[in-house]
Amino acid sequence: LFRSRVGNAVRRNRARRRLRALAERVIPLHAECGHDYVLIARMATVDRPFSALVEDLETAMKRLNVWRDN
């Protein structure tokens, strides 16, 4: 499920695509099994560099103790 208050349809769709790509890149490799993960788009999600989004997700997962090294 994707919910966002990120602006018009173009910005919402871009935020959705970016979060989906982020989840596909990080979660299968590093997420602890048995948990649900919810990514919420913010206004900055559309303009923030993708590498910064990856770092943000990795940092959040480490803080929540659900980070798994390969």
Residue frames as a rotation matrix with the C-alpha (Angstrom) as fourth column:
LEU 1
0.582 0.813 0.000 0.00
0.813 -0.582 0.000 0.00
0.000 0.000 -1.000 0.00
PHE 2
-0.598 -0.778 0.195 1.35
0.787 -0.615 -0.042 3.40
0.153 0.128 0.980 -0.91
ARG 3
0.641 0.760 -0.112 0.02
0.767 -0.626 0.139 6.62
0.035 -0.175 -0.984 0.57
SER 4
-0.507 -0.862 -0.014 1.51
0.859 -0.506 0.072 9.99
-0.069 0.025 0.997 -0.02
ARG 5
0.766 0.589 -0.258 0.81
0.546 -0.808 -0.223 13.67
-0.340 0.030 -0.940 0.25
VAL 6
-0.161 -0.987 -0.016 3.63
0.678 -0.122 0.725 14.68
-0.718 0.106 0.688 -1.99
GLY 7
-0.587 -0.036 -0.809 1.93
-0.384 -0.867 0.317 16.97
-0.713 0.497 0.495 -4.46
ASN 8
0.214 0.701 -0.680 0.42
-0.942 -0.037 -0.334 16.41
-0.259 0.712 0.652 -7.87
ALA 9
0.916 0.283 0.285 0.14
-0.220 0.947 -0.232 13.04
-0.335 0.150 0.930 -9.61
VAL 10
0.650 -0.737 -0.187 3.50
-0.128 0.137 -0.982 13.36
0.749 0.662 -0.005 -11.36
ARG 11
-0.206 -0.746 0.633 5.35
-0.811 -0.231 -0.537 13.93
0.547 -0.625 -0.558 -8.07
ARG 12
0.332 0.393 0.857 3.40
-0.826 0.559 0.064 11.19
-0.455 -0.730 0.511 -6.29
ASN 13
0.996 0.062 -0.059 4.20
-0.084 0.834 -0.546 8.70
0.015 0.549 0.836 -9.03
ARG 14
0.293 -0.956 -0.017 7.86
-0.304 -0.076 -0.949 9.64
0.906 0.284 -0.313 -9.03
ALA 15
-0.176 -0.303 0.936 8.00
-0.979 -0.050 -0.200 9.27
0.107 -0.952 -0.288 -5.23
ARG 16
0.691 0.516 0.507 6.28
-0.562 0.824 -0.073 5.89
-0.456 -0.234 0.859 -5.52
ARG 17
0.875 -0.402 -0.270 8.75
-0.004 0.552 -0.834 4.66
0.484 0.731 0.481 -8.15
ARG 18
-0.007 -0.938 0.347 11.74
-0.560 -0.283 -0.778 5.88
0.828 -0.200 -0.523 -6.13
LEU 19
-0.038 0.036 0.999 10.56
-0.974 0.224 -0.045 4.23
-0.225 -0.974 0.026 -2.90
ARG 20
0.911 0.374 0.172 9.77
-0.316 0.904 -0.288 1.01
-0.263 0.208 0.942 -4.73
ALA 21
0.596 -0.770 -0.230 13.27
-0.063 0.241 -0.969 0.97
0.801 0.591 0.095 -6.27
LEU 22
-0.176 -0.630 0.756 14.76
-0.840 -0.304 -0.449 1.75
0.513 -0.714 -0.476 -2.88
ALA 23
0.360 0.406 0.840 12.87
-0.814 0.577 0.070 -1.09
-0.456 -0.709 0.538 -1.21
GLU 24
0.993 0.035 -0.112 13.83
-0.093 0.816 -0.571 -3.54
0.072 0.578 0.813 -3.98
ARG 25
0.330 -0.944 0.002 17.48
-0.243 -0.087 -0.966 -2.60
0.912 0.318 -0.258 -3.59
VAL 26
-0.428 -0.580 0.693 17.89
-0.741 -0.214 -0.637 -2.60
0.518 -0.786 -0.338 0.20
ILE 27
0.219 0.621 0.752 15.22
-0.962 0.267 0.060 -4.74
-0.164 -0.737 0.656 1.87
PRO 28
0.907 0.168 -0.385 15.90
-0.257 0.947 -0.193 -8.14
0.332 0.274 0.903 0.21
LEU 29
0.175 -0.949 -0.262 19.60
0.125 0.285 -0.950 -7.91
0.977 0.134 0.169 1.06
HIS 30
-0.727 -0.651 0.218 19.59
-0.009 -0.309 -0.951 -6.36
0.686 -0.694 0.219 4.51
ALA 31
-0.082 0.766 0.638 16.16
-0.870 -0.367 0.329 -6.56
0.486 -0.528 0.696 6.15
GLU 32
-0.894 -0.129 0.429 15.56
-0.375 0.740 -0.559 -8.98
-0.246 -0.660 -0.709 8.97
CYS 33
-0.672 0.655 -0.344 12.90
0.054 0.507 0.860 -11.53
0.739 0.560 -0.376 8.08
GLY 34
-0.336 0.653 -0.678 9.55
0.903 0.427 -0.036 -11.59
0.266 -0.625 -0.734 9.84
HIS 35
-0.437 0.174 -0.883 8.96
0.390 -0.847 -0.360 -7.83
-0.810 -0.502 0.303 9.81
ASP 36
0.459 0.560 0.690 6.79
0.888 -0.286 -0.359 -5.55
-0.004 0.777 -0.629 7.71
TYR 37
-0.600 -0.693 -0.401 8.39
0.629 -0.717 0.299 -2.37
-0.495 -0.073 0.866 6.41
VAL 38
0.572 0.797 0.192 6.46
0.793 -0.478 -0.377 0.79
-0.209 0.368 -0.906 5.59
LEU 39
-0.660 -0.750 0.043 8.10
0.722 -0.618 0.313 3.56
-0.208 0.237 0.949 3.58
ILE 40
0.463 0.830 -0.311 6.37
0.734 -0.556 -0.390 6.93
-0.496 -0.048 -0.867 3.68
ALA 41
-0.176 -0.480 0.860 7.06
0.885 -0.460 -0.075 9.53
0.431 0.747 0.505 1.01
ARG 42
0.179 0.135 -0.975 7.68
0.583 -0.812 -0.005 13.10
-0.792 -0.568 -0.224 2.05
MET 43
0.931 0.198 -0.306 7.97
-0.079 -0.709 -0.701 16.18
-0.355 0.677 -0.645 -0.13
ALA 44
0.226 -0.944 -0.241 11.77
-0.856 -0.311 0.413 15.81
-0.465 0.113 -0.878 -0.22
THR 45
0.153 -0.149 0.977 11.55
0.082 0.987 0.138 12.21
-0.985 0.059 0.164 -1.46
VAL 46
0.866 0.270 0.422 11.16
0.424 0.052 -0.904 13.37
-0.266 0.961 -0.069 -5.04
ASP 47
0.850 -0.504 0.154 14.15
-0.320 -0.726 -0.609 15.74
0.419 0.468 -0.778 -5.04
ARG 48
0.508 -0.683 0.525 16.54
-0.644 0.104 0.758 13.99
-0.572 -0.723 -0.387 -2.65
PRO 49
-0.187 -0.641 -0.744 19.43
-0.937 0.343 -0.060 12.13
0.294 0.686 -0.665 -4.32
PHE 50
0.647 0.503 -0.573 18.77
-0.396 0.864 0.312 8.40
0.652 0.025 0.758 -4.52
SER 51
-0.185 -0.801 -0.570 22.03
0.298 0.506 -0.809 7.60
0.936 -0.319 0.145 -2.73
ALA 52
-0.790 -0.035 0.612 20.86
-0.500 -0.541 -0.676 9.73
0.355 -0.840 0.410 0.20
LEU 53
0.299 0.948 0.106 17.56
-0.905 0.246 0.347 7.83
0.303 -0.199 0.932 0.30
VAL 54
0.416 -0.243 -0.876 19.52
0.072 0.969 -0.234 4.56
0.907 0.034 0.421 0.45
GLU 55
-0.684 -0.729 -0.028 21.59
0.139 -0.092 -0.986 5.90
0.716 -0.678 0.164 3.34
ASP 56
-0.437 0.608 0.663 18.44
-0.855 -0.510 -0.095 7.10
0.281 -0.609 0.742 5.11
LEU 57
0.620 0.705 -0.344 16.80
-0.591 0.708 0.385 3.67
0.515 -0.036 0.856 4.88
GLU 58
0.102 -0.670 -0.735 19.97
0.309 0.724 -0.617 1.88
0.946 -0.164 0.281 5.98
THR 59
-0.807 -0.396 0.438 20.34
-0.217 -0.491 -0.844 4.21
0.549 -0.776 0.311 8.98
ALA 60
-0.043 0.886 0.461 16.70
-0.965 -0.156 0.209 3.74
0.257 -0.436 0.862 9.96
MET 61
0.653 0.280 -0.703 16.97
-0.235 0.958 0.164 -0.04
0.720 0.058 0.692 9.74
LYS 62
-0.330 -0.850 -0.411 20.12
0.324 0.307 -0.895 -0.02
0.887 -0.428 0.174 11.88
ARG 63
-0.722 0.110 0.683 18.43
-0.583 -0.629 -0.515 2.17
0.372 -0.770 0.519 14.51
LEU 64
0.314 0.934 0.172 15.51
-0.931 0.268 0.247 -0.26
0.185 -0.238 0.954 14.62
ASN 65
-0.394 -0.610 0.688 17.89
-0.708 0.679 0.196 -3.22
-0.586 -0.409 -0.699 14.95
VAL 66
0.631 0.600 0.492 16.51
-0.087 0.685 -0.724 -4.94
-0.771 0.414 0.484 11.85
TRP 67
0.463 -0.570 -0.679 19.67
-0.886 -0.270 -0.377 -4.53
0.031 0.776 -0.630 9.75
ARG 68
0.740 -0.251 0.623 21.23
0.107 0.960 0.260 -7.76
-0.664 -0.125 0.738 8.55
ASP 69
0.012 -0.815 -0.579 24.73
-0.844 -0.318 0.431 -7.90
-0.535 0.484 -0.692 7.04
ASN 70
0.873 0.257 -0.414 25.36
-0.465 0.693 -0.550 -10.25
0.146 0.673 0.725 4.17
